[in-house]
């Protein structure tokens, strides 16, 4: 199981506030010790957070929380909330924490990915965060992710200097059932994807007929009004079949493909279909890795046989 699949949205922060507060205290205790932060000189530091304080901070409208569990235990946490500056289009990543014994396994990045992807989904222009300026290791980590330093600030009520950072986000994404009006952009995306083989079955008229036979089962993802991802899906009444799942290069590794697959499979479930298949080129190793991540398994007990019907008497 990949790390991203371990991260889940927390619908009710009050239900896990005790567990989350304990995790945040333990995770930040090492930082507090390193930088001589105490409850006396900085009572608002996450190392001293309380259940009530955490719930009060994150139960407000516009806040989104994420948790990462291993064997039922909460080992990682992150939250997204309106930026403290009140700036339009900015959302703040806050209380990102992983228990010390579970660090350096990619869990922090998976939690940050979840927060950033949610910010993109909500149409934010940027994600912000504030850290201890002297924490060189953490700063380097955020810089490697793509954040940039925007300000260095000193506050009389804090025993350390704050480094403010931000990450510019692509325009918000939206997902829609595919329509024939999307065809030109969809076909162009397919044509630029080496893992997709096109044929006369992908002509405008053929795709229009396919969508009519399988209404609401194929999807596109759009950013700034342009198609950046597709999935063609339908069923024969017994099994579902996926074709032409593709995401533009600049938008990959941001959850677009996984969401398209989720939408397509949900549509099939609504049709009473309980299993799906897909076709993939044998040498498409990257594609196989993705499909494994979203739950598909390779079959070695069957082979595909094809026959062209056109021209038969």
C-alpha positions in Angstrom: 0.0 0.0 0.0 1.4 3.4 -0.9 1.7 6.2 1.7 -1.0 8.4 0.0 -3.6 5.7 0.4 -2.9 5.7 4.2 -4.0 9.3 4.5 -7.7 9.9 5.2 -9.8 13.0 5.7 -10.9 13.5 9.3 -14.5 14.5 9.1 -15.0 15.4 12.8 -11.9 16.7 14.6 -13.7 16.5 17.9 -13.9 12.7 17.6 -10.1 12.4 17.4 -9.0 15.5 19.2 -7.5 13.6 22.2 -5.5 11.3 20.0 -4.4 14.1 17.6 -3.4 16.4 20.4 -1.2 13.7 22.0 0.4 13.0 18.6 1.1 16.7 18.0 2.6 17.1 21.5 4.9 14.1 21.1 6.0 15.1 17.6 6.8 18.6 18.6 8.5 17.8 21.9 11.8 17.1 20.1 11.7 20.5 18.4 10.8 22.2 21.6 13.8 20.6 23.3 16.2 21.5 20.5 15.2 25.2 20.5 14.7 25.7 24.2 10.9 26.2 23.9 9.0 25.8 27.1 5.4 26.2 28.2 6.5 29.3 30.1 8.1 31.1 27.2 5.8 29.8 24.4 2.5 28.3 25.7 1.0 28.4 22.2 3.6 26.1 20.8 2.2 22.8 19.4 4.4 20.9 21.9 2.0 22.0 24.6 -1.3 21.9 22.7 -4.4 20.7 24.5 -7.4 18.8 23.2 -9.6 21.8 23.7 -7.2 24.2 22.0 -6.8 21.9 19.0 -10.5 21.3 18.6 -11.2 25.0 19.0 -8.7 25.9 16.4 -9.6 23.3 13.8 -13.4 22.8 14.2 -14.0 26.1 12.6 -15.6 26.5 9.1 -13.0 26.2 6.3 -10.7 23.8 8.2 -9.8 20.4 6.8 -7.9 17.8 8.7 -6.1 14.6 7.6 -4.8 11.6 9.5 -2.5 8.8 8.8 -3.0 5.5 10.6 -1.0 2.4 10.9 -2.7 -0.7 12.4 -5.4 1.6 13.7 -3.0 4.0 15.4 -2.8 7.7 14.5 0.8 8.3 13.6 0.5 11.4 11.4 -1.7 14.5 11.2 -2.0 17.7 9.2 -4.6 20.4 8.8 -5.5 23.1 6.3 -7.2 26.3 7.3 -7.8 29.9 6.1 -4.5 31.8 6.3 -4.0 33.8 9.4 -3.3 36.9 7.2 -6.8 36.8 5.9 -5.5 37.0 2.4 -7.9 35.8 -0.2 -6.8 32.7 -2.1 -4.4 31.6 0.6 -4.7 28.5 2.8 -2.4 27.7 5.7 -0.9 24.2 6.3 -0.8 23.7 10.0 -0.1 21.1 12.7 1.7 18.8 10.3 3.2 16.2 12.6 4.5 12.6 12.5 5.5 10.6 15.5 9.3 10.5 15.9 9.5 6.7 15.5 7.6 6.9 12.2 9.7 9.6 10.5 11.7 9.3 7.3 9.2 6.9 5.7 7.4 9.4 3.5 4.5 9.9 5.8 5.1 13.6 6.2 5.1 14.1 2.5 1.9 12.1 2.1 0.2 14.3 4.6 1.5 17.5 3.0 0.3 16.2 -0.4 -3.2 15.7 1.1 -3.3 19.3 2.4 -1.9 20.8 -0.8 -4.2 18.8 -3.1 -7.2 19.9 -0.9 -6.1 23.5 -1.3 -5.9 23.1 -5.1 -9.3 21.5 -5.1 -10.7 24.4 -3.1 -9.2 26.8 -5.7 -6.6 28.4 -3.5 -3.8 30.3 -5.2 -1.2 29.4 -2.6 -0.5 27.4 0.5 1.4 29.0 3.4 3.2 27.8 6.4 5.2 29.3 9.3 8.2 27.6 10.8 11.1 28.3 13.2 13.7 30.1 11.0 16.6 28.3 12.8 15.1 24.9 12.0 17.4 24.4 8.9 16.4 20.7 8.4 12.6 21.5 8.3 13.2 24.5 6.1 15.2 22.5 3.6 12.4 19.9 3.5 9.8 22.5 2.6 12.1 24.1 0.1 12.6 20.7 -1.6 8.8 20.4 -1.9 8.6 23.7 -3.7 7.9 26.2 -1.0 9.8 29.5 -1.0 10.7 31.9 1.8 8.6 35.1 1.8 9.3 36.8 5.1 11.3 36.6 8.3 9.4 38.0 11.3 10.0 38.6 15.0 7.2 38.6 17.4 7.5 39.8 21.0 5.5 36.8 22.3 7.7 34.2 20.6 11.2 33.1 21.7 12.2 32.4 18.1 12.3 34.0 14.7 9.5 32.9 12.3 10.2 32.1 8.6 7.1 32.4 6.5 6.9 30.3 3.4 4.4 29.7 0.6 3.8 27.4 -2.3 2.1 28.7 -5.5 -0.6 26.4 -6.6 -2.0 25.6 -10.0 -5.5 26.7 -10.8 -8.2 24.7 -9.0 -9.3 21.5 -10.7 -12.8 20.2 -11.4 -14.1 16.9 -12.5 -17.0 16.4 -14.9 -18.6 13.5 -16.9 -17.1 13.5 -20.3 -19.2 14.9 -23.1 -18.6 15.0 -26.9 -17.9 18.7 -26.5 -14.6 17.7 -24.8 -13.5 15.6 -27.7 -11.0 17.9 -29.4 -9.0 18.4 -26.1 -9.4 14.8 -25.0 -8.2 13.5 -28.3 -5.2 15.8 -28.3 -4.3 14.6 -24.8 -4.5 11.0 -25.9 -2.4 11.7 -28.9 0.4 13.0 -26.7 0.4 10.0 -24.4 2.8 7.2 -25.5 0.9 4.7 -23.3 -2.3 5.1 -25.3 -2.9 3.5 -28.7 -5.4 5.2 -30.9 -7.5 3.7 -33.7 -10.6 4.4 -35.7 -12.5 3.5 -32.6 -11.4 6.8 -31.2 -12.9 9.0 -33.9 -15.4 11.7 -32.8 -18.4 9.7 -34.0 -17.2 6.5 -32.3 -16.5 8.3 -29.0 -19.9 10.0 -29.2 -21.6 6.6 -29.7 -19.6 5.1 -26.8 -20.6 8.0 -24.4 -24.2 7.6 -25.4 -24.1 3.9 -24.6 -22.4 4.5 -21.3 -23.8 7.8 -20.0 -22.1 9.4 -17.0 -19.3 6.7 -16.8 -16.4 8.5 -18.4 -14.8 11.6 -16.9 -12.5 14.5 -17.5 -10.5 16.7 -15.1 -10.2 20.4 -16.0 -7.9 23.1 -14.8 -8.4 26.7 -15.9 -11.1 25.4 -18.2 -8.8 23.1 -20.1 -8.9 19.3 -20.0 -5.9 17.9 -18.1 -7.0 14.4 -17.4 -9.4 11.7 -18.8 -10.7 8.3 -18.2 -12.9 6.4 -20.7 -15.1 3.8 -19.0 -18.1 1.7 -19.7 -19.6 -1.7 -19.2 -21.2 -4.6 -21.0 -23.7 -5.4 -18.3 -21.3 -7.8 -16.6 -17.9 -6.2 -16.3 -16.5 -2.7 -16.5 -13.7 -1.7 -18.9 -11.3 1.2 -18.6 -9.6 2.8 -21.6 -7.5 5.9 -22.1 -6.8 7.0 -18.6 -4.4 9.9 -19.1 -3.1 13.0 -17.3 -1.1 15.9 -18.8 2.5 15.7 -17.7 2.5 19.0 -15.8 -0.4 17.8 -13.6 0.8 14.3 -12.7 1.5 13.0 -9.2 -1.2 15.3 -7.7 -4.0 12.7 -7.3 -5.7 13.5 -10.6 -5.5 10.0 -12.1 -6.5 8.4 -8.8 -9.6 10.6 -8.6 -10.6 9.9 -12.1 -10.4 6.1 -11.4 -12.4 6.6 -8.2 -15.2 8.4 -10.1 -15.3 5.8 -12.9 -15.5 2.9 -10.4 -18.1 4.7 -8.4 -20.2 5.1 -11.6 -19.8 1.4 -12.3 -20.9 0.5 -8.8 -24.0 2.6 -9.4 -24.7 0.4 -12.5 -24.5 -2.7 -10.4 -21.1 -3.8 -11.8 -18.8 -5.4 -9.3 -15.5 -5.9 -11.3 -13.5 -4.0 -13.8 -10.8 -4.7 -16.3 -8.4 -2.6 -18.3 -5.9 -3.0 -21.2 -2.3 -1.9 -20.9 0.8 -2.3 -23.1 3.1 -5.0 -21.8 6.1 -2.6 -21.6 4.2 0.2 -19.8 5.9 -0.4 -16.4 5.0 3.1 -15.0 1.4 2.5 -15.9 1.3 -0.9 -14.3 2.8 0.6 -11.1 0.0 3.2 -11.0 -2.8 0.6 -11.5 -1.3 -1.5 -8.7 -1.4 1.5 -6.4 -5.1 2.0 -7.0 -6.0 -1.6 -6.4 -5.8 -3.4 -9.7 -4.0 -6.8 -10.0 -2.3 -8.3 -13.0 -3.8 -11.5 -14.5 -1.5 -14.2 -15.8 -4.2 -16.8 -16.5 -5.8 -15.1 -19.5 -4.7 -13.6 -22.8 -6.4 -11.2 -25.2 -7.4 -12.4 -28.7 -8.7 -9.9 -31.2 -10.4 -10.1 -34.6 -11.3 -7.3 -37.0 -14.9 -7.4 -37.9 -14.8 -4.8 -40.7 -14.6 -6.6 -44.1 -16.0 -9.9 -42.9 -18.7 -11.3 -45.3 
